[in-house]
Amino acid sequence: MADKKMVVNVGAPSGKTYKIMLENEMRAALFGMKVGDEIDGSIFGSDYEGYKFKITGGSDDDGVPMRPDLPIEGHQRILVSKGVGYRPKRKGDRRRKRMRGNIISDDISQLNVKVIAEGKKPLE
C-alpha cells in the first residue's frame, strides 16, 4: 500500500492560510471526526500545542467535496439547490450531484480547518 498523505489547510484569524502535511499515523487520529468538530492542535504535532481548530470541510482523492449536512462516510448522489459543491446559474435550479459525507475517513486527502484559539507559537 502506498503512503497516503493529507493536506490540512489552516485558516488563521489574520486571513492567511497555512498548510500542514499529515502522514499515515497522524491522519489516523482524525478518522471518525465530523465537519464542525473541534480538535486539539497537538494532533498535528508539538508546534501546534495550545491551538484549537474547527473542521470546516474538505475533499477526497477524486476532488468530491464534503457536505456538512450529509451524515455518512462515503459518497452519495443527492439533489442540491445551493451550497457546498454547487452554484446554480438560475434561481430555483437543482441538480443531482455526487457529494461526500461529513465523516472523515481514509479517502480524505484535503481538510479545511480554522483557528478558534491560538497557542504560544505563531503559525508558520
Backbone as JSON Lines, residues from 0, in Angstrom:
{"i":0,"aa":"M","n":[0.84,-1.18,0.0],"ca":[0.0,0.0,0.0],"c":[0.88,1.24,0.0]}
{"i":1,"aa":"A","n":[0.56,2.19,-0.85],"ca":[1.34,3.42,-0.95],"c":[1.04,4.33,0.24]}
{"i":2,"aa":"D","n":[2.02,5.14,0.57],"ca":[1.82,6.09,1.66],"c":[0.81,7.14,1.24]}
{"i":3,"aa":"K","n":[-0.2,7.33,2.07],"ca":[-1.2,8.34,1.79],"c":[-0.89,9.58,2.61]}
{"i":4,"aa":"K","n":[-1.21,10.72,2.04],"ca":[-0.97,11.98,2.72],"c":[-2.26,12.77,2.75]}
{"i":5,"aa":"M","n":[-2.34,13.68,3.71],"ca":[-3.47,14.57,3.83],"c":[-2.94,15.99,3.99]}
{"i":6,"aa":"V","n":[-3.48,16.91,3.24],"ca":[-3.13,18.31,3.36],"c":[-4.19,18.96,4.23]}
{"i":7,"aa":"V","n":[-3.75,19.64,5.29],"ca":[-4.68,20.37,6.16],"c":[-4.46,21.85,5.91]}
{"i":8,"aa":"N","n":[-5.48,22.54,5.4],"ca":[-5.42,23.97,5.18],"c":[-5.95,24.67,6.42]}
{"i":9,"aa":"V","n":[-5.07,25.45,7.07],"ca":[-5.41,26.12,8.31],"c":[-5.7,27.58,8.02]}
{"i":10,"aa":"G","n":[-6.92,28.03,8.29],"ca":[-7.29,29.42,8.13],"c":[-7.06,30.17,9.43]}
{"i":11,"aa":"A","n":[-6.12,31.12,9.4],"ca":[-5.78,31.89,10.59],"c":[-6.7,33.12,10.69]}
{"i":12,"aa":"P","n":[-6.87,33.67,11.89],"ca":[-7.7,34.87,12.04],"c":[-7.18,36.08,11.26]}
{"i":13,"aa":"S","n":[-5.88,36.1,10.96],"ca":[-5.3,37.21,10.2],"c":[-5.72,37.19,8.73]}
{"i":14,"aa":"G","n":[-6.27,36.07,8.28],"ca":[-6.68,35.95,6.89],"c":[-5.73,35.1,6.06]}
{"i":15,"aa":"K","n":[-4.58,34.75,6.62],"ca":[-3.63,33.9,5.91],"c":[-4.02,32.43,6.05]}
{"i":16,"aa":"T","n":[-3.56,31.64,5.09],"ca":[-3.79,30.2,5.12],"c":[-2.46,29.48,5.17]}
{"i":17,"aa":"Y","n":[-2.36,28.5,6.06],"ca":[-1.15,27.71,6.21],"c":[-1.47,26.26,5.91]}
{"i":18,"aa":"K","n":[-0.47,25.53,5.41],"ca":[-0.65,24.12,5.07],"c":[0.13,23.25,6.04]}
{"i":19,"aa":"I","n":[-0.5,22.15,6.45],"ca":[0.14,21.14,7.27],"c":[0.01,19.82,6.53]}
{"i":20,"aa":"M","n":[1.13,19.12,6.31],"ca":[1.1,17.82,5.65],"c":[1.07,16.73,6.72]}
{"i":21,"aa":"L","n":[0.1,15.83,6.63],"ca":[-0.02,14.73,7.6],"c":[0.29,13.41,6.9]}
{"i":22,"aa":"E","n":[1.07,12.58,7.58],"ca":[1.41,11.25,7.07],"c":[0.44,10.23,7.68]}
{"i":23,"aa":"N","n":[0.71,8.95,7.49],"ca":[-0.19,7.86,7.85],"c":[-0.69,7.89,9.3]}
{"i":24,"aa":"E","n":[0.21,7.89,10.28],"ca":[-0.2,7.77,11.68],"c":[-0.93,9.03,12.16]}
{"i":25,"aa":"M","n":[-0.47,10.19,11.7],"ca":[-1.09,11.44,12.14],"c":[-2.51,11.6,11.56]}
{"i":26,"aa":"R","n":[-2.71,11.05,10.34],"ca":[-4.03,11.11,9.72],"c":[-5.04,10.26,10.48]}
{"i":27,"aa":"A","n":[-4.58,9.13,10.99],"ca":[-5.47,8.18,11.65],"c":[-6.15,8.78,12.87]}
{"i":28,"aa":"A","n":[-5.55,9.77,13.5],"ca":[-6.16,10.41,14.67],"c":[-7.42,11.2,14.3]}
{"i":29,"aa":"L","n":[-7.55,11.57,13.02],"ca":[-8.71,12.36,12.57],"c":[-9.87,11.49,12.08]}
{"i":30,"aa":"F","n":[-9.63,10.2,11.82],"ca":[-10.67,9.33,11.28],"c":[-11.84,9.23,12.24]}
{"i":31,"aa":"G","n":[-13.04,9.36,11.72],"ca":[-14.24,9.27,12.54],"c":[-14.77,10.63,12.99]}
{"i":32,"aa":"M","n":[-13.96,11.68,12.89],"ca":[-14.43,13.01,13.26],"c":[-15.31,13.56,12.15]}
{"i":33,"aa":"K","n":[-16.1,14.57,12.47],"ca":[-17.05,15.14,11.52],"c":[-16.76,16.61,11.26]}
{"i":34,"aa":"V","n":[-17.31,17.1,10.16],"ca":[-17.24,18.53,9.87],"c":[-18.0,19.26,10.96]}
{"i":35,"aa":"G","n":[-17.37,20.28,11.55],"ca":[-17.96,21.02,12.65],"c":[-17.36,20.67,14.0]}
{"i":36,"aa":"D","n":[-16.62,19.55,14.09],"ca":[-15.98,19.15,15.34],"c":[-14.79,20.06,15.64]}
{"i":37,"aa":"E","n":[-14.53,20.23,16.93],"ca":[-13.36,20.98,17.36],"c":[-12.28,19.99,17.77]}
{"i":38,"aa":"I","n":[-11.03,20.28,17.36],"ca":[-9.92,19.38,17.65],"c":[-8.79,20.15,18.31]}
{"i":39,"aa":"D","n":[-7.99,19.41,19.07],"ca":[-6.83,20.0,19.74],"c":[-5.66,20.03,18.76]}
{"i":40,"aa":"G","n":[-4.87,21.09,18.8],"ca":[-3.76,21.26,17.87],"c":[-2.63,20.28,18.07]}
{"i":41,"aa":"S","n":[-2.55,19.63,19.22],"ca":[-1.46,18.69,19.47],"c":[-1.54,17.46,18.56]}
{"i":42,"aa":"I","n":[-2.68,17.23,17.91],"ca":[-2.81,16.14,16.94],"c":[-1.84,16.36,15.77]}
{"i":43,"aa":"F","n":[-1.62,17.62,15.4],"ca":[-0.77,17.96,14.27],"c":[0.71,18.06,14.63]}
{"i":44,"aa":"G","n":[1.06,17.94,15.88],"ca":[2.46,17.99,16.29],"c":[2.67,18.96,17.44]}
{"i":45,"aa":"S","n":[3.89,18.97,17.97],"ca":[4.2,19.79,19.14],"c":[4.23,21.29,18.82]}
{"i":46,"aa":"D","n":[4.38,21.65,17.55],"ca":[4.39,23.07,17.17],"c":[3.02,23.73,17.35]}
{"i":47,"aa":"Y","n":[1.96,22.93,17.42],"ca":[0.6,23.46,17.47],"c":[-0.06,23.25,18.83]}
{"i":48,"aa":"E","n":[0.76,23.07,19.87],"ca":[0.22,22.9,21.23],"c":[-0.47,24.19,21.66]}
{"i":49,"aa":"G","n":[-1.63,24.06,22.28],"ca":[-2.39,25.21,22.74],"c":[-3.39,25.73,21.71]}
{"i":50,"aa":"Y","n":[-3.27,25.29,20.47],"ca":[-4.21,25.71,19.43],"c":[-5.45,24.84,19.49]}
{"i":51,"aa":"K","n":[-6.58,25.43,19.12],"ca":[-7.83,24.7,18.93],"c":[-8.3,25.01,17.53]}
{"i":52,"aa":"F","n":[-8.71,23.96,16.8],"ca":[-9.16,24.11,15.43],"c":[-10.59,23.59,15.29]}
{"i":53,"aa":"K","n":[-11.3,24.14,14.3],"ca":[-12.64,23.65,13.97],"c":[-12.61,23.17,12.53]}
{"i":54,"aa":"I","n":[-13.09,21.96,12.28],"ca":[-13.12,21.38,10.94],"c":[-14.26,22.04,10.16]}
{"i":55,"aa":"T","n":[-13.93,22.62,8.99],"ca":[-14.94,23.33,8.21],"c":[-15.29,22.63,6.9]}
{"i":56,"aa":"G","n":[-14.47,21.66,6.46],"ca":[-14.79,20.96,5.22],"c":[-13.59,20.2,4.7]}
{"i":57,"aa":"G","n":[-13.66,19.8,3.43],"ca":[-12.57,19.07,2.82],"c":[-13.02,18.39,1.55]}
{"i":58,"aa":"S","n":[-12.13,17.58,0.99],"ca":[-12.47,16.82,-0.21],"c":[-11.65,15.52,-0.23]}
{"i":59,"aa":"D","n":[-12.08,14.58,-1.08],"ca":[-11.4,13.29,-1.13],"c":[-10.4,13.24,-2.27]}
{"i":60,"aa":"D","n":[-9.88,12.05,-2.55],"ca":[-8.87,11.86,-3.58],"c":[-9.37,12.28,-4.97]}
{"i":61,"aa":"D","n":[-10.66,12.16,-5.22],"ca":[-11.24,12.49,-6.51],"c":[-11.67,13.95,-6.62]}
{"i":62,"aa":"G","n":[-11.56,14.71,-5.55],"ca":[-11.98,16.12,-5.56],"c":[-13.43,16.33,-5.21]}
{"i":63,"aa":"V","n":[-14.1,15.3,-4.73],"ca":[-15.51,15.41,-4.35],"c":[-15.58,16.09,-2.98]}
{"i":64,"aa":"P","n":[-16.35,17.19,-2.86],"ca":[-16.38,17.93,-1.6],"c":[-17.17,17.23,-0.5]}
{"i":65,"aa":"M","n":[-16.8,17.52,0.74],"ca":[-17.53,17.01,1.91],"c":[-18.71,17.94,2.16]}
{"i":66,"aa":"R","n":[-19.85,17.35,2.41],"ca":[-21.06,18.13,2.65],"c":[-21.38,18.05,4.14]}
{"i":67,"aa":"P","n":[-21.46,19.19,4.87],"ca":[-21.66,19.16,6.32],"c":[-23.0,18.56,6.77]}
{"i":68,"aa":"D","n":[-24.01,18.59,5.9],"ca":[-25.33,18.1,6.29],"c":[-25.62,16.69,5.8]}
{"i":69,"aa":"L","n":[-24.58,15.95,5.36],"ca":[-24.75,14.58,4.88],"c":[-24.05,13.64,5.86]}
{"i":70,"aa":"P","n":[-24.79,12.96,6.75],"ca":[-24.19,12.19,7.85],"c":[-23.76,10.77,7.47]}
{"i":71,"aa":"I","n":[-22.91,10.65,6.44],"ca":[-22.39,9.34,6.05],"c":[-20.88,9.45,5.86]}
{"i":72,"aa":"E","n":[-20.22,8.31,5.62],"ca":[-18.77,8.31,5.47],"c":[-18.35,8.3,4.0]}
{"i":73,"aa":"G","n":[-19.15,7.78,3.12],"ca":[-18.77,7.65,1.71],"c":[-19.44,8.65,0.8]}
{"i":74,"aa":"H","n":[-19.62,8.24,-0.47],"ca":[-20.27,9.09,-1.47],"c":[-21.77,8.84,-1.53]}
{"i":75,"aa":"Q","n":[-22.47,9.83,-2.02],"ca":[-23.89,9.67,-2.3],"c":[-24.29,10.72,-3.32]}
{"i":76,"aa":"R","n":[-25.19,10.36,-4.22],"ca":[-25.71,11.33,-5.19],"c":[-26.95,11.96,-4.59]}
{"i":77,"aa":"I","n":[-26.9,13.27,-4.37],"ca":[-28.01,13.96,-3.74],"c":[-28.48,15.11,-4.61]}
{"i":78,"aa":"L","n":[-29.72,15.51,-4.43],"ca":[-30.29,16.63,-5.16],"c":[-29.98,17.9,-4.39]}
{"i":79,"aa":"V","n":[-29.2,18.79,-5.0],"ca":[-28.78,20.03,-4.32],"c":[-29.28,21.23,-5.09]}
{"i":80,"aa":"S","n":[-29.59,22.29,-4.35],"ca":[-30.03,23.53,-4.98],"c":[-28.98,24.62,-4.85]}
{"i":81,"aa":"K","n":[-28.39,24.78,-3.68],"ca":[-27.36,25.79,-3.48],"c":[-26.56,25.38,-2.26]}
{"i":82,"aa":"G","n":[-25.29,25.68,-2.26],"ca":[-24.47,25.36,-1.11],"c":[-23.16,24.73,-1.52]}
{"i":83,"aa":"V","n":[-22.62,23.89,-0.65],"ca":[-21.32,23.27,-0.87],"c":[-21.38,22.38,-2.1]}
{"i":84,"aa":"G","n":[-20.52,22.65,-3.08],"ca":[-20.4,21.79,-4.25],"c":[-21.27,22.16,-5.43]}
{"i":85,"aa":"Y","n":[-22.13,23.18,-5.32],"ca":[-22.99,23.56,-6.45],"c":[-23.43,25.01,-6.35]}
{"i":86,"aa":"R","n":[-23.23,25.74,-7.44],"ca":[-23.72,27.11,-7.56],"c":[-24.67,27.17,-8.75]}
{"i":87,"aa":"P","n":[-25.97,27.31,-8.51],"ca":[-26.93,27.31,-9.62],"c":[-26.78,28.56,-10.5]}
{"i":88,"aa":"K","n":[-27.05,28.4,-11.78],"ca":[-26.97,29.52,-12.72],"c":[-28.24,30.37,-12.67]}
{"i":89,"aa":"R","n":[-29.37,29.73,-12.34],"ca":[-30.65,30.45,-12.24],"c":[-31.29,30.15,-10.91]}
{"i":90,"aa":"K","n":[-32.18,31.02,-10.5],"ca":[-32.91,30.83,-9.25],"c":[-33.8,29.58,-9.37]}
{"i":91,"aa":"G","n":[-33.75,28.72,-8.36],"ca":[-34.57,27.52,-8.35],"c":[-33.97,26.33,-9.07]}
{"i":92,"aa":"D","n":[-32.79,26.5,-9.67],"ca":[-32.14,25.41,-10.4],"c":[-31.6,24.38,-9.41]}
{"i":93,"aa":"R","n":[-31.86,23.07,-9.69],"ca":[-31.38,21.99,-8.83],"c":[-30.72,20.93,-9.69]}
{"i":94,"aa":"R","n":[-29.72,20.26,-9.11],"ca":[-29.01,19.2,-9.82],"c":[-28.73,18.05,-8.88]}
{"i":95,"aa":"R","n":[-28.6,16.86,-9.45],"ca":[-28.17,15.71,-8.68],"c":[-26.66,15.62,-8.81]}
{"i":96,"aa":"K","n":[-25.96,15.77,-7.68],"ca":[-24.5,15.81,-7.67],"c":[-23.96,14.74,-6.72]}
{"i":97,"aa":"R","n":[-22.77,14.28,-7.02],"ca":[-22.09,13.3,-6.16],"c":[-21.37,14.08,-5.05]}
{"i":98,"aa":"M","n":[-21.75,13.82,-3.82],"ca":[-21.17,14.5,-2.67],"c":[-20.63,13.46,-1.7]}
{"i":99,"aa":"R","n":[-19.79,13.91,-0.81],"ca":[-19.19,13.06,0.21],"c":[-19.78,13.44,1.55]}
{"i":100,"aa":"G","n":[-19.92,12.49,2.43],"ca":[-20.47,12.75,3.76],"c":[-19.53,13.55,4.64]}
{"i":101,"aa":"N","n":[-20.01,13.9,5.83],"ca":[-19.24,14.77,6.71],"c":[-18.29,14.03,7.65]}
{"i":102,"aa":"I","n":[-18.16,12.73,7.53],"ca":[-17.29,11.94,8.41],"c":[-15.95,11.72,7.72]}
{"i":103,"aa":"I","n":[-14.86,12.01,8.42],"ca":[-13.51,11.88,7.87],"c":[-13.1,10.4,7.85]}
{"i":104,"aa":"S","n":[-12.64,9.95,6.69],"ca":[-12.19,8.56,6.53],"c":[-10.84,8.55,5.83]}
{"i":105,"aa":"D","n":[-10.41,7.36,5.43],"ca":[-9.11,7.18,4.79],"c":[-9.02,7.85,3.42]}
{"i":106,"aa":"D","n":[-10.15,8.07,2.76],"ca":[-10.17,8.64,1.41],"c":[-9.97,10.14,1.38]}
{"i":107,"aa":"I","n":[-10.1,10.81,2.5],"ca":[-10.0,12.27,2.53],"c":[-8.54,12.67,2.31]}
{"i":108,"aa":"S","n":[-8.31,13.54,1.31],"ca":[-6.94,13.95,1.01],"c":[-6.7,15.42,1.35]}
{"i":109,"aa":"Q","n":[-7.74,16.19,1.54],"ca":[-7.6,17.61,1.84],"c":[-8.65,17.99,2.86]}
{"i":110,"aa":"L","n":[-8.22,18.67,3.93],"ca":[-9.11,19.03,5.03],"c":[-8.95,20.51,5.33]}
{"i":111,"aa":"N","n":[-10.05,21.2,5.54],"ca":[-10.02,22.62,5.86],"c":[-10.37,22.8,7.33]}
{"i":112,"aa":"V","n":[-9.56,23.57,8.04],"ca":[-9.82,23.88,9.45],"c":[-9.6,25.37,9.67]}
{"i":113,"aa":"K","n":[-10.21,25.9,10.73],"ca":[-9.95,27.29,11.09],"c":[-9.55,27.35,12.55]}
{"i":114,"aa":"V","n":[-8.77,28.37,12.89],"ca":[-8.25,28.53,14.24],"c":[-9.34,29.14,15.12]}
{"i":115,"aa":"I","n":[-9.59,28.48,16.27],"ca":[-10.54,29.0,17.25],"c":[-9.79,29.65,18.41]}
{"i":116,"aa":"A","n":[-8.75,28.97,18.88],"ca":[-7.93,29.5,19.98],"c":[-6.46,29.36,19.59]}
{"i":117,"aa":"E","n":[-5.69,30.43,19.8],"ca":[-4.29,30.43,19.42],"c":[-3.4,29.93,20.54]}
{"i":118,"aa":"G","n":[-2.29,29.3,20.15],"ca":[-1.31,28.81,21.1],"c":[-0.19,29.82,21.31]}
{"i":119,"aa":"K","n":[0.89,29.36,21.92],"ca":[2.02,30.24,22.23],"c":[2.87,30.55,20.99]}
{"i":120,"aa":"K","n":[3.12,29.53,20.16],"ca":[3.94,29.74,18.96],"c":[3.08,30.27,17.83]}
{"i":121,"aa":"P","n":[3.62,31.18,17.03],"ca":[2.85,31.66,15.86],"c":[2.83,30.58,14.75]}
{"i":122,"aa":"L","n":[1.79,30.6,13.93],"ca":[1.71,29.66,12.8],"c":[2.7,30.07,11.73]}
{"i":123,"aa":"E","n":[3.38,29.1,11.15],"ca":[4.3,29.39,10.04],"c":[4.36,28.23,9.1]}
